[in-house]
Amino acid sequence: MTAVQKRTFVACFLGWTLDAFDFFLVIVLLPDLSKAFDAPIPRVAVAAFLTLAFRPLGALIFGWFADRYGRRIPLMVDVGLFSFLELLTAFSPNLTFFIVIRAIFGVAMGGEWGLGAALAMESLPAERRGVMSGLLQEGYAVGNLLAGVTLTLFFHYVGWRGMFIIGALPALLILYMRTSVPESPVWEAGRAERLEVRGDVLIDAIKRNWVLFIYGILLMSAFNFMSHGSQDPYVTFVSLQRGFSHAAAGNLNSIAALGAIGGGIVFGWLSQRYGRRWMIVAACVIGILMLKIWVGGTSFWALALGGFVMQFAVQGAWGIVPAHLNEIAPGLARGTFPGFVYQIGNLIASPTLPILTSLAATRFILPNGGADYATAMQIFVGMTFVAVIVFTLLGFGVVPERREAALTT
């Protein structure tokens, strides 16, 4: 990899990491936000639901600009927007304002992934896409890790509002991108071809590849149910059902995030050799075998082991996604297709946290009358693993893998 390729990848990785960090601050602070706004957890969880629900709009808006005007400038605008909205979150006077700001934040969050993934994958050599895809996607897990570390180290001193002020720091990334990151070479090479397309590039791509778009949405819906089902209720589970402190819950969340980072890199690397789809299936099988251990422990280290291996499997499968979606995407709509199908999948899976918290509180009740998050999470996530396996295998009949192919328009 050249110096330019390395700088480009670092910028895309940091963009996704810091975007995810801003999202996960709501997740790790859910019990505290419930107290601060004097509202039940399922009601506060609506903020996370709306963040996910509005992500497709961001993917569509920023993806359209990326396919017409390049990847780099829209990505810089997007980073500035989500950083500004994170700062506004810190000054929420009530729950309604908080929820509205988090919904708008979802637009910015939805734009970042598709832009960053396209810019990174188009800038890298084909033989590096597998392992670098795993590393790029685990910016999400690194963001989760940073949220847990921030909870452990700073919450006691700055409170929940101070946590969101810290979350506005990603705006500094714009300076790095402005001075060190060039435009995508694939987009630059395809300028002339884009001008020859009559009408809108995205609409033309959907007309020509509508089966692929539908398949991508179904696949990403299953992936997002799996990811959010295994991550979003986790801190609430260990805090309320297992009784751990802020610091311990943050540490458990961080250990799980370390497993996620390792899984994304390992399975991304393996996918370059053994195929994207077969490694997704292998990761899901490991996850299914880990379900009981994942939430069955009561001690810190038992939960740490379960969380680490579970996220190794979940994010191992996810680590393959950036490379796989960009490889099967229509060339002229690569700025839009991966992010759009990913975020539509997010929209479909957006009620995950409210559904899980409500199920735990109303359908799965502990003998003492408390919510049984463990049972709800185990059943829900087990079903999502099966769904990911089914849709991944169906992909063989829709579009071939292209892991060795050059990314062109």
C-alpha positions in Angstrom: 0.0 0.0 0.0 1.2 3.4 -0.9 1.4 6.3 1.6 -1.7 7.9 -0.1 -3.6 4.6 0.2 -2.7 4.4 3.9 -3.8 8.0 4.6 -7.1 7.5 2.8 -7.8 4.3 4.7 -7.0 5.9 8.1 -9.4 8.8 7.3 -12.2 6.4 6.4 -11.6 4.2 9.4 -11.6 7.2 11.8 -14.7 8.6 10.2 -16.7 5.4 10.8 -15.1 4.9 14.3 -16.0 8.3 15.6 -19.5 8.2 14.0 -20.1 4.9 15.8 -18.7 6.3 19.0 -21.3 9.1 18.9 -24.1 6.5 18.3 -23.0 4.2 21.1 -22.9 7.0 23.7 -26.7 6.8 23.7 -26.6 3.0 24.1 -24.1 3.0 27.1 -26.0 5.9 28.8 -29.5 4.4 28.3 -30.1 3.8 32.1 -28.7 7.2 33.0 -30.7 9.0 30.3 -33.8 7.3 31.6 -33.2 8.8 35.0 -32.2 12.2 33.7 -35.4 12.6 31.7 -37.6 10.7 34.2 -38.8 8.3 31.4 -38.9 4.5 31.1 -36.0 2.9 29.2 -38.2 1.8 26.2 -39.3 5.4 25.7 -35.7 6.7 25.7 -34.7 3.8 23.4 -36.9 5.5 20.8 -33.9 7.8 20.2 -31.7 4.9 19.1 -34.6 3.6 17.0 -35.0 6.9 15.2 -31.2 7.2 14.7 -31.3 3.9 12.8 -34.5 4.7 11.0 -33.2 7.9 9.5 -29.9 6.4 8.3 -31.2 5.4 4.9 -32.1 9.0 4.1 -28.5 10.0 4.8 -27.2 7.1 2.7 -29.4 8.2 -0.2 -28.6 11.9 0.1 -24.8 11.7 0.6 -24.5 8.7 -1.8 -26.2 10.6 -4.6 -23.7 13.5 -4.1 -20.8 11.0 -3.9 -21.7 9.4 -7.2 -22.1 12.8 -8.9 -19.4 15.0 -7.2 -16.9 12.6 -5.7 -16.4 10.8 -2.4 -14.1 13.1 -0.5 -16.0 16.5 -0.1 -19.4 14.9 0.8 -17.5 12.8 3.4 -16.0 15.9 5.0 -19.4 17.6 5.1 -20.9 14.6 6.7 -18.3 14.4 9.5 -18.9 18.1 10.3 -22.6 17.5 10.4 -22.6 14.5 12.8 -20.1 16.3 15.1 -22.3 19.4 15.3 -25.4 17.3 16.1 -23.6 15.4 18.8 -22.7 18.7 20.4 -26.3 19.8 20.3 -27.3 16.6 22.0 -25.4 17.7 25.1 -27.7 20.7 25.5 -31.0 18.8 25.2 -33.5 20.5 27.6 -36.0 17.6 27.5 -36.5 14.2 26.0 -38.4 15.4 23.0 -35.6 17.7 21.9 -33.1 14.8 22.6 -35.1 12.4 20.4 -35.4 14.9 17.5 -31.7 15.7 17.5 -30.8 12.0 17.5 -33.2 11.4 14.6 -31.4 14.1 12.5 -28.1 12.6 13.7 -29.2 9.4 12.0 -29.1 11.2 8.6 -25.5 12.1 9.1 -24.6 8.6 10.5 -26.3 7.0 7.5 -24.2 9.0 5.0 -20.8 8.2 6.5 -20.5 4.5 6.1 -21.3 4.3 2.4 -18.9 7.3 1.6 -16.1 5.9 3.6 -16.4 2.3 2.4 -16.5 3.4 -1.2 -13.5 5.7 -0.9 -11.5 3.1 1.0 -12.3 0.1 -1.2 -11.8 2.0 -4.4 -8.4 3.2 -3.2 -7.0 -0.2 -2.1 -5.4 -2.9 -4.1 -7.7 -5.9 -4.7 -5.6 -8.4 -2.7 -5.8 -6.2 0.4 -9.6 -5.6 0.3 -10.5 -8.6 2.6 -8.4 -7.8 5.6 -8.8 -4.0 5.2 -12.6 -4.5 4.9 -12.5 -6.3 8.2 -10.5 -3.6 9.8 -12.6 -0.8 8.3 -15.9 -2.3 9.5 -14.5 -2.7 13.0 -14.3 1.0 13.3 -17.9 0.4 14.5 -16.6 -1.8 17.2 -13.8 0.6 18.1 -16.4 3.3 18.4 -18.3 1.0 20.8 -15.1 0.4 22.7 -14.4 4.1 23.0 -17.9 4.6 24.3 -17.3 2.0 27.0 -13.9 3.4 27.9 -15.4 7.0 28.0 -18.2 5.7 30.3 -15.6 4.1 32.6 -13.2 7.0 32.8 -15.2 10.2 32.4 -18.9 9.7 33.3 -18.2 10.2 37.0 -16.6 13.6 36.3 -18.6 15.0 33.4 -22.0 13.3 33.5 -24.1 12.4 30.5 -24.0 15.9 29.0 -20.2 16.1 29.1 -20.0 12.7 27.4 -21.8 14.1 24.4 -19.5 17.2 24.4 -16.6 14.8 24.1 -18.5 13.1 21.2 -18.2 16.4 19.2 -14.4 16.1 18.8 -14.6 14.1 15.5 -15.0 17.5 13.8 -11.1 17.7 13.9 -11.0 14.9 11.4 -12.0 17.3 8.7 -8.7 19.0 8.8 -6.8 15.8 8.3 -9.1 14.9 5.3 -8.7 18.3 3.8 -4.9 18.1 3.8 -4.1 14.4 3.4 -6.8 12.5 1.5 -7.2 12.7 -2.3 -10.4 11.8 -4.3 -11.2 8.2 -5.2 -9.1 7.2 -8.3 -12.0 5.0 -9.5 -14.4 7.9 -9.4 -11.9 10.2 -11.1 -11.4 7.6 -13.9 -15.2 7.3 -14.4 -16.0 11.0 -14.8 -16.5 10.7 -18.6 -18.7 7.6 -18.3 -20.9 9.2 -15.7 -21.6 12.1 -18.1 -22.7 9.7 -20.8 -25.5 8.2 -18.7 -28.8 9.7 -19.5 -30.9 10.6 -16.5 -30.0 10.0 -12.9 -27.2 7.5 -12.3 -28.9 5.9 -9.2 -32.3 5.4 -10.9 -30.6 3.9 -14.0 -28.6 1.5 -11.7 -31.8 0.4 -9.8 -33.6 -0.3 -13.1 -30.8 -2.4 -14.4 -30.1 -4.2 -11.1 -33.4 -4.2 -9.1 -33.0 -7.9 -8.0 -29.6 -7.1 -6.6 -30.9 -4.1 -4.7 -33.8 -6.2 -3.2 -31.3 -8.9 -2.3 -28.9 -6.5 -0.7 -31.7 -5.0 1.4 -32.8 -8.4 2.7 -29.2 -9.4 3.5 -28.5 -6.2 5.3 -31.7 -6.4 7.3 -30.7 -9.7 8.7 -27.2 -8.4 9.4 -28.5 -5.4 11.2 -30.9 -7.4 13.4 -28.0 -9.6 14.3 -25.7 -6.7 15.1 -28.1 -4.5 17.1 -29.7 -7.4 18.8 -26.4 -8.5 20.2 -25.0 -5.1 21.1 -27.6 -2.5 21.8 -29.2 -4.1 25.0 -25.9 -5.4 26.3 -25.0 -2.7 28.8 -28.6 -2.5 30.0 -28.5 -6.3 30.5 -25.3 -6.4 32.5 -26.3 -3.2 34.5 -29.9 -4.0 35.4 -30.1 -7.9 35.3 -26.6 -8.7 36.5 -26.2 -5.7 38.7 -22.8 -4.4 37.6 -21.6 -0.8 38.1 -21.0 1.8 35.4 -17.3 1.0 35.4 -17.8 -2.8 35.3 -20.5 -2.5 32.6 -18.2 -0.2 30.6 -15.3 -2.7 30.9 -17.5 -5.6 29.8 -18.7 -3.6 26.8 -15.0 -2.8 26.0 -14.0 -6.5 26.2 -16.8 -7.4 23.9 -15.7 -4.7 21.5 -12.1 -6.1 21.5 -13.6 -9.4 20.4 -15.5 -7.7 17.6 -12.3 -6.0 16.4 -10.4 -9.3 16.3 -13.3 -11.1 14.6 -13.6 -8.5 11.9 -9.9 -8.6 11.0 -9.6 -12.4 11.2 -12.7 -13.2 9.1 -12.0 -10.4 6.7 -8.6 -12.0 6.1 -10.0 -15.5 5.8 -12.6 -14.3 3.3 -9.9 -13.2 0.9 -8.8 -16.8 0.7 -11.9 -18.9 1.3 -14.7 -16.7 0.0 -16.8 -13.9 1.4 -20.0 -15.9 1.8 -18.6 -19.1 3.3 -16.8 -17.1 6.0 -20.0 -15.2 6.8 -21.7 -18.6 7.4 -18.8 -19.9 9.5 -18.9 -16.8 11.8 -22.7 -17.2 12.3 -22.3 -20.9 13.2 -19.8 -19.9 15.9 -22.3 -17.3 17.2 -25.1 -19.9 17.4 -22.8 -22.2 19.4 -22.0 -19.3 21.8 -25.6 -18.2 22.6 -26.0 -19.9 26.0 -22.5 -19.0 27.2 -22.9 -15.4 26.0 -25.7 -14.3 28.5 -25.7 -17.3 30.9 -22.8 -16.2 33.1 -23.2 -14.3 36.3 -19.6 -13.4 37.2 -17.6 -10.7 35.5 -15.2 -13.0 33.8 -17.9 -15.5 32.6 -19.7 -12.6 30.9 -16.5 -11.2 29.6 -15.6 -14.5 27.9 -19.1 -14.8 26.4 -19.2 -11.2 25.2 -15.8 -11.4 23.6 -16.5 -14.6 21.6 -20.0 -13.5 20.7 -18.8 -10.2 19.2 -15.9 -12.0 17.6 -18.5 -14.0 15.6 -21.0 -11.2 15.0 -18.5 -8.7 13.8 -16.4 -11.4 12.1 -19.3 -11.7 9.7 -19.8 -7.9 9.5 -16.1 -7.4 8.7 -16.6 -9.0 5.3 -19.5 -6.6 4.4 -17.7 -3.5 3.2 -15.6 -5.4 0.6 -18.5 -7.7 -0.4 -21.0 -5.0 -1.0 -18.6 -2.8 -2.9 -17.5 -5.7 -5.0 -21.1 -6.7 -6.1 -22.3 -3.1 -6.4 -23.0 -1.6 -9.9 -20.0 0.5 -10.7 -21.6 3.8 -11.5 -23.7 3.6 -8.3 -21.0 2.4 -5.9 -21.2 5.5 -3.8 -24.9 4.8 -3.2 -25.5 1.1 -3.4 -23.5 -0.3 -0.4 -24.6 2.5 1.9 -28.2 2.6 0.7 -28.9 -1.2 1.0 -27.0 -1.2 4.4 -29.1 1.6 5.8 -32.4 0.4 4.4 -31.5 -2.8 6.3 -30.9 -0.6 9.3 -34.3 1.0 8.9 -36.0 -2.4 8.9 -34.0 -3.4 12.0 -34.3 -0.1 13.7 -37.0 -1.2 16.2 -34.5 -3.8 17.6 -33.8 -2.1 20.9 -37.4 -1.1 21.8 -38.5 -4.6 20.8 -36.0 -6.3 23.0 -36.4 -4.1 26.0 -40.2 -4.5 25.7 -40.0 -8.2 25.4 -37.7 -8.5 28.4 -40.1 -6.4 30.5 -43.4 -7.9 29.4 -42.9 -11.4 28.0 -39.8 -12.7 29.8 -40.2 -12.0 33.5 -37.8 -13.1 36.2 -39.1 -14.7 39.4 -38.5 -11.4 41.2 -40.6 -9.5 38.7 -37.6 -8.0 36.8 -37.1 -8.0 33.1 -35.3 -11.0 31.7 -33.0 -9.5 29.1 -30.9 -12.6 28.9 -33.7 -14.9 27.5 -35.0 -12.2 25.2 -31.5 -11.6 23.7 -30.7 -15.2 23.4 -33.8 -16.1 21.4 -33.8 -13.0 19.3 -30.1 -13.1 18.3 -30.3 -16.9 17.6 -33.1 -16.3 15.0 -31.0 -13.5 13.4 -28.0 -15.8 12.9 -30.2 -18.3 11.0 -31.6 -15.4 8.9 -28.1 -14.2 8.0 -27.0 -17.7 7.0 -30.1 -18.2 4.8 -29.8 -14.9 2.9 -26.0 -15.3 2.5 -26.4 -18.7 0.8 -29.2 -17.4 -1.4 -26.8 -14.8 -2.7 -25.0 -17.5 -4.8 -28.1 -17.5 -7.0 -28.2 -13.7 -7.4 -24.7 -12.5 -8.0 -21.2 -14.1 -8.1 -18.5 -13.2 -5.7 -15.9 -10.7 -7.1 -13.3 -10.7 -4.5 -10.4 -10.7 -7.0 -12.0 -8.2 -9.4 -10.8 -4.7 -9.9 -13.4 -2.0 -8.8 -14.3 0.0 -11.9 -17.2 2.1 -13.1 
